[in-house]
Each structure stands twice: as C-alpha cells, then as structure tokens.
C-alpha cells in the first residue's frame, strides 16, 4: 500500500508530498530508527544488520519522523565521526599518535 503524506507549513500550505511505501509499525523500521539515533552505531553496522545503506536510512528517517525530529537528527548526525567507521578509526589513530608525542 502506498500512502501519500503531505508536508504542511505553519500557514497550512502543502510544501511537498512524500510517498511512504513502508508500514510505520514495521519492526525493521523501528530497529533502523533506534540504531540511527544511537551515537555509537555506525552506518556500516546498520547496513550489516538491516541491509539499509546510509542513504536508505536517511530516507526512512525522513519518512517516519516528524519534520522537526528529522532536522534534529540530521543536525546531530552531521559531522559526527562516530557514525562513520572509517572516520572514527582515523580519528582514534590520530589521537593516539598525538598522545604518544606528548
């Protein structure tokens, strides 16, 4: 079943419509949302557990969260090195090298 979800502004105008082809109460969607909110769970780990890539996770979050919650999540995740395994490992190595030189 395909559901059309309108997005409204404060004035009541529809800004855009997003199609939602997944059930909100689907346990896998709930798991993806929970994993995406966790700081220490990388997108690579989410892909391994659920099969959803980073882009897919973003789509799920956009479709199933309120717009303000989605913006808060994106702000939180944007630039967070712990959500990307390679960036996190690189930062840990860099910090351990700095500790050895001091």
VEXDREN-2710 file (C-alpha; in Angstrom, 1 decimal):
% VEXDREN-2710
k/r/px/py/pz
1/UNK/0.0/0.0/0.0
2/UNK/1.3/3.4/-0.9
3/UNK/0.5/6.3/1.3
4/UNK/0.9/10.0/0.3
5/UNK/2.0/12.1/3.2
6/UNK/1.7/15.9/2.7
7/UNK/4.1/18.3/4.4
8/UNK/2.4/21.5/5.7
9/UNK/3.8/24.9/6.6
10/UNK/2.5/26.9/9.5
11/UNK/0.2/28.7/7.2
12/UNK/-1.3/25.4/6.2
13/UNK/0.1/25.3/2.6
14/UNK/1.4/21.9/1.3
15/UNK/5.2/22.2/0.6
16/UNK/5.7/18.8/-0.9
17/UNK/4.4/15.3/-0.7
18/UNK/6.4/12.3/0.3
19/UNK/5.4/8.8/-0.7
20/UNK/5.7/6.2/2.1
21/UNK/5.7/2.6/0.9
22/UNK/6.6/1.1/4.4
23/UNK/4.4/0.5/7.4
24/UNK/5.2/2.7/10.3
25/UNK/4.8/-0.2/12.8
26/UNK/7.2/-2.4/10.9
27/UNK/9.7/-3.8/13.4
28/UNK/12.6/-3.4/11.0
29/UNK/11.8/0.3/10.5
30/UNK/11.7/0.7/14.3
31/UNK/15.1/-1.0/14.5
32/UNK/16.6/1.3/11.9
33/UNK/15.3/4.4/13.7
34/UNK/16.6/3.1/17.0
35/UNK/20.0/2.3/15.5
36/UNK/20.2/5.6/13.7
37/UNK/19.6/7.6/16.9
38/UNK/22.4/5.7/18.7
39/UNK/25.6/7.7/18.7
40/UNK/28.0/4.7/18.7
41/UNK/26.2/2.6/16.0
42/UNK/27.8/3.4/12.6
43/UNK/26.0/3.4/9.3
44/UNK/28.2/0.5/8.3
45/UNK/26.8/-1.5/11.3
46/UNK/23.3/-0.5/10.4
47/UNK/23.9/-1.8/6.8
48/UNK/25.3/-5.0/8.1
49/UNK/22.3/-5.6/10.5
50/UNK/19.5/-4.4/8.3
51/UNK/20.7/-4.1/4.7
52/UNK/19.9/-0.4/4.5
53/UNK/22.6/2.0/3.3
54/UNK/23.2/5.4/4.7
55/UNK/21.0/7.0/2.0
56/UNK/18.3/4.5/2.8
57/UNK/18.5/5.2/6.5
58/UNK/18.1/8.9/5.8
59/UNK/15.0/8.2/3.6
60/UNK/13.5/6.1/6.4
61/UNK/14.2/8.8/9.0
62/UNK/12.7/11.5/6.7
63/UNK/9.6/9.4/6.1
64/UNK/8.9/8.2/9.6
65/UNK/9.9/11.1/11.8
66/UNK/8.2/14.4/12.3
67/UNK/10.0/17.1/10.3
68/UNK/11.4/18.8/13.4
69/UNK/12.7/15.4/14.7
70/UNK/14.3/14.6/11.4
71/UNK/16.0/18.0/11.3
72/UNK/17.2/17.5/14.9
73/UNK/18.6/14.0/14.0
74/UNK/20.3/15.3/10.8
75/UNK/21.9/18.1/12.8
76/UNK/23.1/15.6/15.4
77/UNK/24.5/13.1/12.9
78/UNK/26.0/15.7/10.5
79/UNK/29.7/15.8/11.1
80/UNK/29.6/13.1/13.9
81/UNK/32.6/10.9/13.3
82/UNK/31.2/8.0/15.3
83/UNK/28.5/7.4/12.7
84/UNK/31.2/6.5/10.1
85/UNK/33.6/3.7/11.0
86/UNK/36.4/4.9/8.7
87/UNK/36.3/8.4/10.0
88/UNK/36.1/7.2/13.6
89/UNK/39.0/4.8/13.3
90/UNK/41.1/7.5/11.6
91/UNK/40.3/10.0/14.4
92/UNK/41.2/7.4/17.1
93/UNK/44.5/6.7/15.4
94/UNK/45.3/10.4/15.1
95/UNK/44.5/11.0/18.8
96/UNK/46.6/8.0/19.9
97/UNK/49.5/9.3/17.8
98/UNK/49.1/12.7/19.5
99/UNK/49.2/11.1/22.9
100/UNK/52.5/9.3/22.1
101/UNK/54.2/12.5/21.0
102/UNK/53.3/14.4/24.3
END
